């Protein structure tokens, strides 16, 4: 129980407390990153990796304290929680990437409507494209060289920017203004982003319920301890208790992982 409490405390600090960098390091990072979102963020640490490292340390401590069975049970629970945290971080990253791409498409469409050349419009979109900035920058360079095939190939190599490649193809084949296809792409991306956020809101309740259900055994242990039943000693000191602990941890971890996986599948469909 001490290892679990320590791990949860460290996880809470990682998730809640920011880790700012010194001003000199932040300025140096901004100087080398280029367009917004095009480079790594030196001040951001993935919570799942930190929690995984803390989980390994907790399992080692549990193994030294009560043996390998207790360490295995703790490892199963912590692996499920880390998987859930990783899924949450991945959802936020995908939402940021979709939002940045929509902002880039709107910027490109506005530049084209204002009379800017295609290379200038692509480079302007790259400035707000986040993780898609390198691809849009490469497409802008190809457009500046007059290589339409390279523009289409560069944009179509990523499923996220493939709609932009289709807009360029429509403009080249039909001879229409680029602003028309870009408006269609913008509406499609906006609808997909809105749908994804709606799905996430609908799944917020079931996801929270799965975490509550996974944490109910800890509540039961606390209540039993208040009643003088000494559940921790039974689950960690006796052979039968360790088997019960391992089985319960496996069931709780399986239920949490299955719930998170189902929600992730539903969110990935938009």
Backbone as JSON, one array per atom type, in Angstrom:
{
  "sequence": "XXXXXXXXXXXXXXXXXXXXXXXXXXXXXXXXXXXXXXXXXXXXXXXXXXXXXXXXXXXXXXXXXXXXXXXXXXXXXXXXXXXXXXXXXXXXXXXXXXXXXXXXXXXXXXXXXXXXXXXXXXXXXXXXXXXXXXXXXXXXXXXXXXXXXXXXXXXXXXXXXXXXXXXXXXXXXXXXXXXXXXXXXXXXXXXXXXXXXXXXXXXXXXXXXXXXXXXXXXXXXXXXXXXXXXXXXXXXXXXXXXXXXXXXXXXXXXXXXXXXXXXXXXXXXX",
  "N": [[0.83, -1.22, 0.0], [2.03, 1.18, 0.68], [3.76, 1.6, -1.47], [1.91, 1.95, -3.56], [0.57, 4.29, -2.72], [2.71, 6.12, -2.76], [3.35, 6.06, -5.48], [0.97, 7.05, -6.65], [0.99, 9.61, -5.57], [3.27, 10.75, -6.77], [2.44, 10.58, -9.43], [0.24, 12.33, -9.39], [1.57, 14.76, -8.89], [3.05, 15.0, -11.26], [1.03, 15.24, -13.17], [-0.34, 17.55, -12.41], [1.35, 19.67, -11.53], [3.14, 22.11, -13.27], [6.19, 22.07, -15.26], [8.26, 24.35, -15.61], [10.78, 25.81, -17.74], [14.03, 27.39, -17.37], [14.36, 30.89, -18.25], [16.31, 31.46, -20.18], [16.73, 29.0, -21.44], [14.18, 28.57, -22.52], [14.03, 30.68, -24.37], [16.11, 29.97, -26.09], [15.09, 27.6, -27.09], [12.83, 28.52, -28.48], [14.13, 29.91, -30.45], [15.23, 27.98, -32.11], [13.17, 26.41, -33.0], [11.58, 27.19, -35.14], [8.68, 27.4, -37.25], [5.51, 27.63, -35.57], [4.92, 24.95, -33.39], [6.44, 23.2, -34.91], [8.64, 21.91, -33.93], [10.16, 19.98, -31.23], [8.87, 20.23, -27.9], [10.67, 21.45, -25.32], [10.01, 21.73, -22.67], [8.03, 19.97, -22.0], [6.97, 16.97, -20.65], [6.07, 13.68, -21.22], [3.33, 12.42, -19.48], [2.7, 9.67, -19.3], [5.14, 8.33, -19.69], [6.66, 9.15, -17.48], [5.04, 8.21, -15.41], [5.16, 5.5, -16.0], [7.88, 4.95, -15.46], [7.95, 5.55, -12.73], [6.16, 3.6, -11.92], [7.59, 1.23, -12.43], [9.61, 1.51, -10.53], [8.01, 1.44, -8.24], [7.01, -1.2, -8.4], [9.35, -2.67, -8.08], [9.98, -1.94, -5.46], [7.71, -3.03, -4.17], [8.13, -5.71, -4.7], [10.47, -6.23, -3.23], [9.44, -5.72, -0.75], [7.14, -7.47, -0.3], [7.37, -9.64, -2.02], [7.36, -11.4, -5.26], [4.74, -11.89, -6.24], [3.03, -9.92, -5.21], [4.31, -7.74, -6.35], [3.79, -8.28, -9.05], [1.0, -8.05, -9.11], [0.71, -5.33, -8.47], [2.05, -4.29, -10.66], [0.34, -4.98, -12.8], [-1.92, -3.37, -12.3], [-0.81, -0.78, -12.37], [0.15, -0.76, -14.98], [-2.23, -0.77, -16.44], [-3.32, 1.7, -15.64], [-1.34, 3.43, -16.6], [-1.59, 2.94, -19.33], [-4.13, 4.02, -19.74], [-3.64, 6.73, -19.14], [-1.78, 7.32, -21.13], [-3.45, 7.05, -23.35], [-5.16, 9.21, -22.9], [-3.36, 11.38, -23.17], [-2.68, 11.0, -25.82], [-5.13, 11.49, -27.08], [-5.46, 14.23, -26.56], [-3.26, 15.23, -27.97], [-3.95, 14.53, -30.6], [-6.26, 16.08, -30.91], [-5.18, 18.65, -30.72], [-3.55, 18.59, -32.99], [-5.46, 18.35, -35.06], [-6.87, 20.73, -34.69], [-4.84, 22.58, -35.23], [-4.34, 21.97, -37.92], [-6.77, 22.71, -39.1], [-6.69, 25.46, -38.57], [-4.51, 26.09, -40.18], [-5.5, 25.5, -42.76], [-7.54, 27.38, -42.93], [-5.99, 29.69, -42.86], [-4.5, 29.41, -45.25], [-6.6, 29.47, -47.1], [-7.57, 32.06, -46.64], [-5.35, 33.59, -47.4], [-5.13, 32.91, -50.12], [-7.59, 33.87, -51.05], [-7.15, 36.54, -50.65], [-5.44, 37.15, -52.63], [-2.82, 36.24, -52.56], [0.11, 34.46, -53.66], [0.37, 30.92, -54.34], [2.66, 29.57, -53.12], [3.28, 31.44, -51.06], [0.9, 31.37, -49.62], [0.87, 28.71, -48.67], [3.17, 28.7, -47.06], [2.39, 30.59, -45.18], [0.27, 29.19, -44.01], [1.76, 27.1, -42.92], [2.95, 28.32, -40.76], [1.12, 28.21, -38.7], [0.48, 25.61, -38.45], [1.24, 23.67, -36.63], [2.12, 20.37, -35.81], [2.02, 19.69, -38.49], [3.51, 21.49, -39.87], [6.16, 21.08, -41.1], [5.51, 19.56, -43.41], [3.77, 21.23, -44.85], [5.5, 23.34, -45.28], [7.41, 22.12, -46.95], [5.73, 21.61, -49.11], [5.15, 24.23, -49.85], [7.67, 25.08, -50.72], [7.95, 23.41, -52.94], [5.85, 24.38, -54.48], [6.78, 26.95, -54.96], [8.83, 26.37, -56.69], [7.4, 25.68, -58.87], [6.54, 23.07, -59.22], [3.98, 21.17, -59.49], [3.29, 18.49, -59.23], [5.02, 17.63, -57.21], [4.02, 19.11, -55.08], [1.46, 17.96, -54.74], [2.21, 15.31, -54.22], [3.68, 15.6, -51.85], [1.76, 16.62, -50.04], [-0.19, 14.6, -50.11], [1.08, 12.47, -48.94], [0.59, 12.29, -46.28], [-2.17, 11.28, -44.43], [-3.64, 13.24, -43.05], [-3.18, 15.68, -44.33], [-3.95, 15.08, -46.85], [-6.5, 15.91, -47.95], [-5.89, 18.55, -48.71], [-4.12, 18.09, -50.79], [-5.92, 16.98, -52.6], [-7.47, 19.25, -53.13], [-5.65, 20.83, -54.54], [-5.31, 19.2, -56.77], [-7.89, 19.27, -57.91], [-8.01, 21.97, -58.59], [-5.99, 22.02, -60.54], [-6.88, 20.22, -62.53], [-9.48, 21.02, -63.27], [-9.27, 23.71, -63.6], [-10.32, 25.63, -61.91], [-10.75, 28.27, -59.45], [-8.57, 28.19, -56.63], [-9.63, 28.78, -54.17], [-12.25, 27.82, -53.94], [-12.19, 24.82, -53.74], [-10.64, 24.8, -51.39], [-12.37, 25.9, -49.49], [-14.25, 23.85, -49.3], [-12.64, 21.82, -48.19], [-12.04, 23.06, -45.77], [-14.58, 23.19, -44.52], [-15.11, 20.46, -44.27], [-13.03, 19.59, -42.53], [-13.65, 21.14, -40.29], [-16.17, 20.1, -39.61], [-15.45, 17.46, -38.99], [-13.78, 17.88, -36.78], [-15.57, 19.0, -34.95], [-17.33, 16.85, -34.69], [-15.64, 14.92, -33.55], [-15.1, 16.1, -31.06], [-17.64, 16.13, -29.98], [-18.15, 13.39, -29.74], [-16.16, 12.78, -27.85], [-17.13, 14.19, -25.64], [-19.5, 12.78, -25.18], [-18.47, 10.32, -24.44], [-17.19, 10.9, -22.11], [-18.53, 10.49, -19.68], [-18.94, 7.55, -19.49], [-16.19, 6.88, -19.51], [-15.23, 8.06, -17.14], [-16.75, 6.6, -15.34], [-15.64, 4.06, -15.64], [-13.13, 4.42, -14.48], [-13.9, 4.98, -11.88], [-15.11, 2.56, -11.12], [-12.89, 0.9, -11.33], [-11.41, 1.84, -9.21], [-12.89, 1.18, -6.95], [-12.22, -1.21, -5.47], [-10.06, -0.29, -3.87], [-11.38, 1.45, -2.19], [-12.94, -0.4, -0.82], [-10.89, -1.8, 0.51], [-9.99, 0.23, 2.21], [-12.27, 0.66, 3.82], [-12.51, -1.86, 4.99], [-10.16, -1.9, 6.47], [-10.71, 0.14, 8.31], [-12.61, -1.17, 9.78], [-11.16, -2.97, 11.16], [-10.33, -5.34, 9.96], [-7.92, -5.89, 8.75], [-7.05, -6.06, 5.9], [-4.86, -5.6, 4.19], [-2.68, -6.93, 5.31], [-3.62, -9.57, 5.06], [-3.79, -9.83, 2.25], [-1.18, -9.51, 1.4], [0.58, -10.96, 3.0], [-0.14, -13.65, 3.31], [-0.32, -16.79, 1.51], [-2.71, -17.51, 0.19], [-4.01, -15.03, 0.23], [-2.33, -13.51, -1.4], [-2.72, -14.72, -3.88], [-5.43, -14.09, -4.22], [-5.17, -11.31, -4.34], [-3.64, -11.02, -6.68], [-5.41, -12.08, -8.6], [-7.6, -10.31, -8.34], [-6.35, -7.88, -9.04], [-5.68, -8.44, -11.69], [-8.23, -8.7, -12.86], [-9.29, -6.11, -12.41], [-7.46, -4.54, -13.83], [-7.82, -5.56, -16.4], [-10.51, -4.87, -16.91], [-10.38, -2.02, -16.82], [-8.55, -1.48, -18.9], [-9.92, -2.58, -21.1], [-12.21, -0.95, -21.18], [-11.07, 1.57, -21.72], [-9.93, 1.03, -24.2], [-12.18, 0.47, -25.8], [-13.44, 3.0, -25.75], [-11.46, 4.49, -27.03], [-11.49, 3.37, -29.58], [-14.02, 4.19, -30.44], [-13.65, 6.96, -30.49], [-11.72, 7.2, -32.42], [-12.97, 6.82, -34.84], [-14.2, 9.22, -36.06]],
  "CA": [[0.0, 0.0, 0.0], [2.92, 2.34, 0.69], [4.24, 1.83, -2.84], [0.8, 2.49, -4.34], [0.35, 5.68, -2.32], [3.81, 6.93, -3.27], [3.22, 6.17, -6.95], [-0.14, 7.95, -6.96], [1.4, 10.97, -5.23], [4.16, 11.22, -7.82], [1.63, 10.77, -10.63], [-0.52, 13.56, -9.23], [2.46, 15.9, -9.07], [3.41, 15.08, -12.68], [-0.12, 15.66, -13.95], [-0.9, 18.82, -11.97], [2.34, 20.73, -11.39], [3.91, 22.33, -14.48], [7.63, 22.02, -15.13], [8.79, 25.39, -16.48], [12.21, 25.88, -17.98], [14.61, 28.72, -17.2], [14.04, 31.77, -19.37], [17.31, 31.34, -21.24], [16.49, 27.77, -22.19], [12.97, 28.76, -23.32], [14.34, 31.54, -25.51], [16.92, 29.21, -27.03], [14.21, 26.64, -27.76], [12.03, 29.25, -29.44], [14.96, 30.36, -31.56], [15.58, 26.9, -33.02], [12.02, 25.58, -33.36], [11.01, 27.58, -36.42], [7.25, 27.65, -37.2], [4.82, 27.2, -34.34], [4.59, 23.54, -33.32], [7.19, 22.36, -35.84], [9.73, 21.24, -33.25], [9.81, 19.41, -29.93], [8.72, 21.15, -26.77], [11.64, 21.0, -24.34], [9.48, 21.8, -21.31], [6.91, 19.06, -21.83], [7.32, 15.57, -20.42], [4.87, 12.86, -21.36], [2.98, 11.83, -18.18], [2.71, 8.21, -19.33], [6.51, 7.84, -19.52], [7.05, 9.37, -16.09], [4.28, 7.28, -14.58], [5.7, 4.16, -16.22], [9.13, 4.83, -14.72], [7.6, 5.47, -11.3], [5.54, 2.3, -11.7], [8.64, 0.22, -12.33], [10.24, 1.66, -9.21], [7.06, 0.94, -7.24], [6.96, -2.66, -8.46], [10.58, -3.18, -7.46], [9.82, -1.79, -4.02], [6.73, -4.0, -3.7], [8.76, -7.03, -4.73], [11.38, -6.34, -2.08], [8.64, -5.68, 0.48], [6.28, -8.63, -0.09], [7.59, -10.75, -2.93], [7.04, -11.18, -6.68], [3.31, -11.92, -6.54], [2.53, -8.57, -4.92], [4.86, -6.86, -7.38], [3.07, -8.54, -10.3], [-0.33, -7.45, -8.99], [0.87, -3.88, -8.58], [2.43, -3.99, -12.04], [-0.84, -5.06, -13.66], [-2.76, -2.18, -12.08], [-0.11, 0.41, -12.85], [0.21, -0.82, -16.44], [-3.54, -0.35, -16.95], [-3.47, 3.15, -15.42], [-0.44, 4.1, -17.54], [-2.21, 2.85, -20.65], [-5.22, 5.0, -19.79], [-3.05, 8.07, -19.19], [-1.22, 7.47, -22.47], [-4.56, 7.29, -24.25], [-5.62, 10.59, -22.7], [-2.38, 12.27, -23.78], [-2.78, 10.85, -27.28], [-6.34, 12.2, -27.52], [-5.19, 15.67, -26.54], [-2.34, 15.53, -29.07], [-4.7, 14.46, -31.85], [-7.15, 17.24, -30.98], [-4.35, 19.81, -31.03], [-3.11, 18.49, -34.38], [-6.6, 18.65, -35.92], [-7.16, 22.16, -34.57], [-3.79, 23.3, -35.95], [-4.54, 21.79, -39.36], [-7.89, 23.55, -39.5], [-6.21, 26.84, -38.6], [-3.65, 26.24, -41.35], [-6.35, 25.54, -43.96], [-8.19, 28.69, -42.94], [-4.99, 30.69, -43.22], [-4.21, 29.26, -46.67], [-7.77, 29.95, -47.84], [-7.63, 33.52, -46.53], [-4.27, 34.15, -48.21], [-5.47, 32.75, -51.53], [-8.69, 34.8, -51.35], [-6.61, 37.9, -50.64], [-4.61, 37.34, -53.81], [-1.45, 35.79, -52.38], [0.52, 33.33, -54.47], [0.23, 29.65, -53.65], [3.76, 29.33, -52.17], [3.13, 32.3, -49.89], [-0.24, 30.88, -48.84], [1.28, 27.48, -47.99], [4.1, 29.05, -45.98], [1.62, 31.23, -44.13], [-0.42, 28.13, -43.3], [2.73, 26.32, -42.15], [3.28, 29.03, -39.53], [0.15, 27.89, -37.65], [0.06, 24.23, -38.71], [1.65, 22.77, -35.57], [2.93, 19.23, -36.28], [1.97, 19.58, -39.95], [4.28, 22.58, -40.45], [7.21, 20.66, -42.06], [4.94, 19.1, -44.68], [3.28, 22.4, -45.58], [6.68, 24.1, -45.71], [7.95, 21.43, -48.13], [4.81, 21.84, -50.23], [5.34, 25.6, -50.28], [8.9, 25.15, -51.5], [7.68, 22.79, -54.24], [5.0, 25.31, -55.25], [7.62, 28.06, -55.41], [9.6, 25.86, -57.83], [6.48, 25.39, -59.96], [6.38, 21.62, -59.36], [2.68, 20.82, -58.94], [3.29, 17.07, -58.84], [5.68, 17.52, -55.91], [3.1, 19.63, -54.09], [0.44, 16.95, -54.51], [2.84, 14.14, -53.59], [4.04, 15.95, -50.47], [0.56, 16.74, -49.22], [-0.93, 13.34, -50.06], [1.83, 11.45, -48.21], [0.04, 12.24, -44.92], [-3.65, 11.27, -44.52], [-4.23, 14.45, -42.5], [-3.09, 16.76, -45.31], [-4.38, 14.59, -48.16], [-7.54, 16.76, -48.54], [-5.27, 19.69, -49.37], [-3.63, 17.6, -52.08], [-7.08, 16.85, -53.49], [-7.85, 20.59, -53.55], [-4.71, 21.24, -55.59], [-5.6, 18.42, -57.97], [-9.11, 19.81, -58.51], [-7.66, 23.24, -59.23], [-5.19, 21.8, -61.75], [-7.62, 19.48, -63.56], [-10.67, 21.74, -63.72], [-8.96, 25.1, -63.85], [-11.12, 26.52, -61.07], [-9.98, 28.98, -58.43], [-8.21, 27.32, -55.51], [-10.4, 29.13, -52.98], [-13.44, 26.97, -53.85], [-11.85, 23.55, -53.09], [-10.17, 25.0, -50.02], [-13.54, 26.08, -48.63], [-14.81, 22.53, -49.05], [-11.74, 21.16, -47.24], [-12.21, 23.7, -44.46], [-15.84, 22.74, -43.92], [-14.98, 19.04, -43.89], [-12.19, 19.5, -41.34], [-14.4, 21.72, -39.18], [-17.2, 19.15, -39.21], [-14.8, 16.32, -38.34], [-13.31, 18.3, -35.47], [-16.75, 19.15, -34.09], [-17.84, 15.51, -34.4], [-14.73, 14.28, -32.61], [-15.29, 16.66, -29.72], [-18.94, 15.67, -29.49], [-17.96, 12.0, -29.31], [-15.38, 12.8, -26.61], [-18.02, 14.62, -24.56], [-20.44, 11.7, -24.89], [-17.75, 9.22, -23.8], [-16.56, 11.33, -20.86], [-19.21, 9.82, -18.57], [-18.52, 6.15, -19.38], [-14.77, 6.77, -19.16], [-15.1, 8.35, -15.72], [-17.34, 5.47, -14.6], [-14.69, 2.94, -15.64], [-12.1, 4.71, -13.48], [-14.51, 4.84, -10.54], [-15.27, 1.13, -10.84], [-11.57, 0.31, -11.11], [-10.9, 2.26, -7.91], [-13.73, 0.73, -5.84], [-11.53, -2.13, -4.54], [-9.28, 0.47, -2.89], [-12.34, 1.92, -1.18], [-13.26, -1.56, 0.01], [-9.77, -2.06, 1.41], [-9.97, 1.25, 3.25], [-13.38, 0.4, 4.75], [-12.19, -3.05, 5.78], [-9.15, -1.52, 7.44], [-11.36, 0.87, 9.39], [-13.38, -2.12, 10.6], [-10.24, -3.84, 11.89], [-10.18, -6.63, 9.3], [-6.52, -6.01, 8.31], [-7.03, -6.67, 4.57], [-3.54, -5.51, 3.57], [-1.87, -8.04, 5.83], [-4.11, -10.81, 4.47], [-3.52, -9.88, 0.82], [0.25, -9.44, 1.1], [1.41, -11.81, 3.84], [-0.51, -15.06, 3.19], [-0.28, -17.31, 0.14], [-4.05, -17.39, -0.39], [-4.27, -13.61, 0.03], [-1.58, -13.03, -2.56], [-3.42, -15.18, -5.08], [-6.63, -13.26, -4.36], [-4.72, -9.98, -4.77], [-3.23, -11.1, -8.09], [-6.62, -12.26, -9.42], [-8.36, -9.05, -8.33], [-5.63, -6.87, -9.82], [-5.81, -8.79, -13.1], [-9.59, -8.37, -13.3], [-9.44, -4.66, -12.45], [-6.65, -4.01, -14.94], [-8.47, -5.95, -17.66], [-11.71, -4.05, -17.08], [-10.01, -0.64, -17.15], [-7.94, -1.46, -20.23], [-10.97, -2.84, -22.08], [-13.06, 0.24, -21.27], [-10.31, 2.63, -22.41], [-9.76, 0.63, -25.59], [-13.45, 0.68, -26.49], [-13.64, 4.44, -25.94], [-10.5, 4.96, -28.03], [-11.98, 2.95, -30.89], [-15.15, 5.04, -30.8], [-13.15, 8.29, -30.79], [-10.87, 7.19, -33.62], [-13.76, 6.73, -36.06], [-14.33, 10.47, -36.8]],
  "C": [[0.86, 1.26, 0.0], [3.42, 2.65, -0.71], [3.15, 2.43, -3.71], [0.57, 3.96, -4.01], [1.45, 6.58, -2.85], [3.71, 7.13, -4.76], [2.11, 7.13, -7.33], [0.23, 9.4, -6.63], [2.3, 11.55, -6.31], [3.38, 11.48, -9.1], [0.81, 12.04, -10.55], [0.34, 14.8, -9.41], [2.8, 16.1, -10.55], [2.25, 15.65, -13.48], [-0.57, 17.08, -13.62], [0.13, 19.94, -12.0], [3.1, 20.9, -12.69], [5.4, 22.3, -14.2], [8.24, 23.07, -16.05], [10.29, 25.3, -16.62], [12.72, 27.27, -17.63], [14.4, 29.56, -18.45], [15.04, 31.64, -20.5], [17.1, 30.1, -22.08], [15.25, 27.91, -23.06], [13.25, 29.6, -24.54], [15.17, 30.8, -26.54], [16.06, 28.2, -27.78], [13.36, 27.33, -28.81], [12.85, 29.66, -30.66], [15.22, 29.26, -32.57], [14.37, 26.13, -33.51], [11.44, 25.95, -34.71], [9.54, 27.85, -36.27], [6.63, 27.06, -35.95], [4.49, 25.72, -34.43], [5.42, 22.66, -34.21], [8.31, 21.61, -35.18], [9.29, 20.71, -31.91], [9.73, 20.47, -28.86], [9.61, 20.66, -25.65], [11.1, 20.99, -22.94], [8.37, 20.81, -21.04], [7.41, 17.64, -21.69], [6.04, 14.75, -20.49], [4.55, 12.21, -20.02], [3.07, 10.32, -18.17], [4.12, 7.66, -19.11], [6.98, 7.99, -18.08], [6.34, 8.39, -15.17], [4.77, 5.85, -14.76], [7.0, 3.95, -15.46], [8.88, 4.72, -13.23], [6.96, 4.13, -10.97], [6.55, 1.18, -11.58], [9.32, 0.29, -10.97], [9.31, 1.15, -8.1], [6.97, -0.56, -7.22], [8.2, -3.29, -7.84], [10.49, -3.08, -5.95], [8.82, -2.79, -3.44], [7.31, -5.4, -3.69], [9.71, -7.25, -3.57], [10.6, -6.44, -0.78], [7.89, -6.97, 0.72], [6.43, -9.74, -1.13], [7.08, -10.48, -4.34], [5.55, -11.17, -7.0], [2.68, -10.55, -6.3], [3.05, -7.59, -5.96], [4.14, -7.05, -8.71], [1.67, -7.92, -10.25], [-0.26, -5.93, -9.12], [1.21, -3.49, -10.01], [1.25, -4.03, -12.99], [-1.7, -3.8, -13.53], [-2.09, -0.94, -12.65], [0.01, 0.42, -14.37], [-1.12, -0.37, -17.05], [-3.73, 1.16, -16.79], [-2.57, 3.92, -16.39], [-0.99, 4.06, -18.95], [-3.34, 3.86, -20.8], [-4.69, 6.42, -19.89], [-2.44, 8.34, -20.56], [-2.32, 7.74, -23.49], [-5.1, 8.7, -24.13], [-4.67, 11.59, -23.33], [-2.46, 12.2, -25.3], [-4.02, 11.56, -27.82], [-6.11, 13.7, -27.56], [-4.26, 16.06, -27.69], [-3.07, 15.51, -30.41], [-5.64, 15.66, -32.0], [-6.36, 18.5, -31.31], [-3.9, 19.78, -32.48], [-4.25, 18.83, -35.34], [-6.95, 20.14, -35.88], [-6.12, 22.97, -35.34], [-3.96, 23.16, -37.46], [-5.69, 22.64, -39.87], [-7.48, 25.02, -39.55], [-5.33, 27.08, -39.82], [-4.47, 26.33, -42.63], [-7.06, 26.89, -44.06], [-7.21, 29.79, -43.33], [-4.66, 30.63, -44.71], [-5.36, 29.81, -47.5], [-7.86, 31.47, -47.8], [-6.55, 34.16, -47.39], [-4.59, 34.06, -49.7], [-6.58, 33.73, -51.92], [-8.21, 36.24, -51.41], [-5.69, 38.17, -51.82], [-3.17, 36.92, -53.66], [-1.15, 34.62, -53.32], [0.47, 32.05, -53.63], [1.4, 29.35, -52.71], [3.65, 30.17, -50.9], [1.99, 31.82, -49.0], [0.14, 29.63, -48.05], [2.24, 27.78, -46.83], [3.4, 29.77, -44.85], [0.83, 30.2, -43.33], [0.52, 27.3, -42.45], [3.05, 26.98, -40.82], [2.33, 28.71, -38.39], [-0.27, 26.43, -37.71], [0.51, 23.25, -37.64], [2.48, 21.62, -36.11], [2.92, 19.05, -37.79], [2.82, 20.65, -40.64], [5.37, 22.12, -41.42], [6.65, 20.25, -43.41], [4.43, 20.28, -45.51], [4.44, 23.27, -46.06], [7.31, 23.46, -46.96], [7.05, 21.63, -49.34], [4.94, 23.26, -50.75], [6.6, 25.77, -51.11], [8.7, 24.54, -52.88], [6.81, 23.7, -55.11], [5.81, 26.49, -55.76], [8.47, 27.64, -56.61], [8.72, 25.53, -59.03], [6.23, 23.92, -60.2], [5.07, 21.2, -58.71], [2.64, 19.37, -58.48], [3.95, 16.88, -57.47], [4.79, 18.05, -54.8], [2.06, 18.57, -53.72], [1.02, 15.74, -53.79], [3.17, 14.41, -52.12], [2.81, 15.99, -49.57], [-0.19, 15.41, -49.08], [-0.19, 12.25, -49.29], [1.36, 11.32, -46.76], [-1.48, 12.26, -45.02], [-4.28, 12.56, -44.01], [-4.24, 15.58, -43.52], [-3.5, 16.32, -46.71], [-5.53, 15.41, -48.75], [-6.99, 18.01, -49.23], [-4.71, 19.29, -50.74], [-4.77, 17.46, -53.07], [-7.54, 18.22, -53.98], [-6.94, 21.09, -54.66], [-4.97, 20.47, -56.89], [-6.85, 18.92, -58.68], [-8.81, 21.11, -59.23], [-6.9, 23.02, -60.54], [-6.0, 21.15, -62.87], [-8.78, 20.28, -64.14], [-10.41, 23.2, -64.02], [-9.77, 26.08, -63.03], [-10.2, 27.24, -60.08], [-9.74, 28.07, -57.22], [-9.07, 27.59, -54.27], [-11.63, 28.24, -52.82], [-13.16, 25.62, -53.22], [-11.36, 23.71, -51.66], [-11.32, 25.23, -49.05], [-14.2, 24.75, -48.31], [-13.97, 21.77, -48.04], [-11.91, 21.74, -45.84], [-13.5, 23.26, -43.78], [-15.75, 21.29, -43.46], [-14.15, 18.89, -42.62], [-12.92, 20.05, -40.12], [-15.47, 20.76, -38.67], [-16.59, 17.95, -38.49], [-14.32, 16.68, -36.93], [-14.47, 18.43, -34.49], [-17.32, 17.78, -33.71], [-16.97, 14.8, -33.39], [-14.9, 14.8, -31.2], [-16.64, 16.26, -29.14], [-18.84, 14.23, -28.98], [-17.19, 11.94, -27.99], [-16.24, 13.22, -25.42], [-19.0, 13.51, -24.18], [-19.75, 10.58, -24.11], [-17.11, 9.62, -22.48], [-17.21, 10.64, -19.66], [-18.83, 8.36, -18.42], [-17.05, 5.99, -18.99], [-14.55, 7.04, -17.68], [-15.66, 7.21, -14.87], [-16.38, 4.29, -14.55], [-13.58, 3.17, -14.63], [-12.66, 4.55, -12.06], [-14.64, 3.37, -10.18], [-13.92, 0.47, -10.58], [-11.01, 0.69, -9.75], [-11.73, 1.81, -6.73], [-13.04, -0.28, -4.93], [-10.67, -1.41, -3.5], [-10.18, 1.03, -1.8], [-12.72, 0.78, -0.25], [-12.14, -1.9, 0.98], [-9.73, -1.04, 2.54], [-11.08, 1.02, 4.28], [-13.08, -0.82, 5.62], [-11.12, -2.75, 6.82], [-9.73, -0.75, 8.6], [-12.15, -0.04, 10.32], [-12.49, -3.1, 11.35], [-10.03, -5.19, 11.24], [-8.76, -6.9, 8.81], [-6.42, -6.65, 6.92], [-5.65, -6.64, 3.92], [-2.64, -6.65, 4.04], [-2.31, -9.37, 5.22], [-3.69, -10.93, 3.01], [-2.04, -9.93, 0.49], [1.1, -10.43, 1.88], [1.1, -13.3, 3.69], [-0.52, -15.49, 1.73], [-1.64, -17.16, -0.54], [-4.37, -15.92, -0.68], [-3.54, -13.06, -1.18], [-2.22, -13.49, -3.87], [-4.7, -14.38, -5.32], [-6.26, -11.87, -4.86], [-4.35, -9.99, -6.25], [-4.45, -11.24, -9.0], [-7.43, -10.97, -9.48], [-7.68, -7.97, -9.15], [-5.74, -7.15, -11.31], [-7.19, -8.44, -13.64], [-9.79, -6.85, -13.4], [-8.67, -4.05, -13.61], [-7.29, -4.34, -16.29], [-9.7, -5.1, -17.93], [-11.38, -2.63, -17.47], [-9.43, -0.55, -18.56], [-8.99, -1.66, -21.31], [-11.86, -1.61, -22.27], [-12.35, 1.36, -22.03], [-10.16, 2.3, -23.88], [-11.05, 0.83, -26.39], [-13.72, 2.16, -26.75], [-12.7, 4.99, -27.0], [-10.94, 4.57, -29.44], [-13.13, 3.83, -31.37], [-14.68, 6.43, -31.19], [-12.33, 8.34, -32.06], [-11.68, 7.2, -34.91], [-13.99, 8.05, -36.77], [-13.08, 10.84, -37.57]]
}
